[in-house]
Amino acid sequence: ARGEHEGVDKARELQPDLILVDLYLPRMGDLGLIKQLKEEARVGNIPIVVISPLPNDQSQQLVQGAGVQDVLARPFRLMDLLGTVRKNLPVRGGPLDETIVH
Protein backbone atom coordinates (compact mmCIF):
# COMPACT_ATOMS: atom_id res chain seq x y z
CA ALA A 1 0.00 0.00 0.00
CA ARG A 2 1.18 3.53 -0.71
CA GLY A 3 -0.51 5.24 2.21
CA GLU A 4 -2.65 4.78 5.30
CA HIS A 5 -6.02 4.80 3.56
CA GLU A 6 -4.87 2.44 0.82
CA GLY A 7 -3.43 0.11 3.45
CA VAL A 8 -6.73 -0.08 5.32
CA ASP A 9 -8.65 -0.54 2.05
CA LYS A 10 -6.33 -3.39 1.00
CA ALA A 11 -6.69 -5.07 4.39
CA ARG A 12 -10.50 -4.87 4.13
CA GLU A 13 -10.42 -6.25 0.59
CA LEU A 14 -7.89 -9.07 1.09
CA GLN A 15 -8.59 -10.01 4.74
CA PRO A 16 -4.99 -11.27 5.22
CA ASP A 17 -3.98 -13.60 8.03
CA LEU A 18 -1.08 -11.31 9.00
CA ILE A 19 -0.11 -7.72 8.18
CA LEU A 20 3.50 -6.53 7.90
CA VAL A 21 3.94 -2.77 8.35
CA ASP A 22 7.17 -0.91 7.60
CA LEU A 23 7.18 1.92 10.13
CA TYR A 24 9.04 4.49 8.12
CA LEU A 25 7.64 4.23 4.63
CA PRO A 26 6.83 7.61 3.08
CA ARG A 27 3.19 8.67 3.49
CA MET A 28 2.49 6.02 6.13
CA GLY A 29 2.47 8.48 9.01
CA ASP A 30 4.45 6.15 11.27
CA LEU A 31 1.82 4.62 13.55
CA GLY A 32 -1.16 6.06 11.68
CA LEU A 33 -1.78 2.95 9.61
CA ILE A 34 -1.56 0.69 12.66
CA LYS A 35 -4.02 2.87 14.55
CA GLN A 36 -6.48 2.88 11.65
CA LEU A 37 -6.21 -0.89 11.20
CA LYS A 38 -6.87 -1.54 14.89
CA GLU A 39 -9.89 0.80 14.86
CA GLU A 40 -11.39 -0.89 11.78
CA ALA A 41 -13.91 -3.54 12.89
CA ARG A 42 -13.37 -5.86 9.91
CA VAL A 43 -9.56 -6.01 10.20
CA GLY A 44 -8.81 -4.95 13.78
CA ASN A 45 -8.16 -8.50 14.94
CA ILE A 46 -5.55 -9.31 12.25
CA PRO A 47 -2.07 -9.67 13.80
CA ILE A 48 0.39 -6.92 12.86
CA VAL A 49 4.18 -7.25 12.70
CA VAL A 50 6.15 -4.01 12.44
CA ILE A 51 9.37 -3.82 10.43
CA SER A 52 11.53 -1.00 11.72
CA PRO A 53 14.94 0.55 11.07
CA LEU A 54 15.30 1.09 14.83
CA PRO A 55 16.81 -1.49 17.19
CA ASN A 56 14.20 -3.88 18.65
CA ASP A 57 14.12 -2.26 22.10
CA GLN A 58 13.47 1.23 20.65
CA SER A 59 10.88 -0.16 18.22
CA GLN A 60 9.12 -2.02 21.05
CA GLN A 61 8.88 1.23 23.03
CA LEU A 62 7.54 3.09 20.00
CA VAL A 63 4.73 0.62 19.27
CA GLN A 64 3.93 -0.22 22.90
CA GLY A 65 0.17 -0.10 23.39
CA ALA A 66 -0.54 0.02 19.63
CA GLY A 67 -1.74 -3.59 19.44
CA VAL A 68 1.28 -4.84 17.51
CA GLN A 69 2.15 -8.53 17.93
CA ASP A 70 5.85 -8.32 17.08
CA VAL A 71 8.67 -6.11 15.82
CA LEU A 72 11.43 -7.04 13.39
CA ALA A 73 14.44 -4.71 13.14
CA ARG A 74 16.06 -3.99 9.78
CA PRO A 75 18.31 -5.19 8.40
CA PHE A 76 17.15 -8.75 8.95
CA ARG A 77 17.92 -12.13 7.46
CA LEU A 78 15.30 -14.03 5.48
CA MET A 79 15.21 -16.71 8.17
CA ASP A 80 14.46 -14.04 10.80
CA LEU A 81 11.54 -12.78 8.71
CA LEU A 82 10.19 -16.30 8.15
CA GLY A 83 10.53 -17.12 11.85
CA THR A 84 8.67 -13.95 12.83
CA VAL A 85 5.89 -14.66 10.34
CA ARG A 86 5.55 -18.27 11.50
CA LYS A 87 5.46 -17.20 15.14
CA ASN A 88 2.69 -14.65 14.55
CA LEU A 89 0.64 -16.25 11.78
CA PRO A 90 -2.58 -17.79 13.04
CA VAL A 91 -2.94 -21.47 12.12
CA ARG A 92 -5.89 -21.89 9.76
CA GLY A 93 -5.75 -25.41 8.43
CA GLY A 94 -2.44 -25.90 6.69
CA PRO A 95 1.29 -25.47 7.08
CA LEU A 96 2.84 -22.12 6.21
CA ASP A 97 4.73 -23.71 3.32
CA GLU A 98 1.40 -24.31 1.53
CA THR A 99 0.19 -20.76 2.03
CA ILE A 100 0.28 -18.33 -0.88
CA VAL A 101 1.39 -14.87 0.15
CA HIS A 102 0.42 -11.84 -1.98
Helices and strands as residue ranges (DSSP letters): H 4-14, E 19-22, H 32-39, E 48-52, H 56-63, E 70-73, H 78-88, G 96-98
